[in-house]
Amino acid sequence: EIRKVFKTLLRQRNHSFAELSKKSGVPTRTIQEWYYHDREPSLFTAEKVLVALGYRLTIEKIEGGEEK
């Protein structure tokens, strides 16, 4: 769950929700919903917040993976 990743990153980096909102352009309330209310972010908003935290969202093919 991407929400769990955000919780961990927020704890490690000590960003306030307001600071992260300002850096990412994602509303403070949205970030709070992820953190406190088990809401999952969309990929679009997840990427914005990750970039604001200094990370990049990467999707890569699993070796040997097949379409189902």
Sequence and secondary structure as in RCSB ss.txt:
>XXXX:A:sequence
EIRKVFKTLLRQRNHSFAELSKKSGVPTRTIQEWYYHDREPSLFTAEKVLVALGYRLTIEKIEGGEEK
>XXXX:A:secstr
 HHHHHHHHHHHHT  HHHHHHHH   HHHHHHHHHS     HHHHHHHHHHTT        TT    
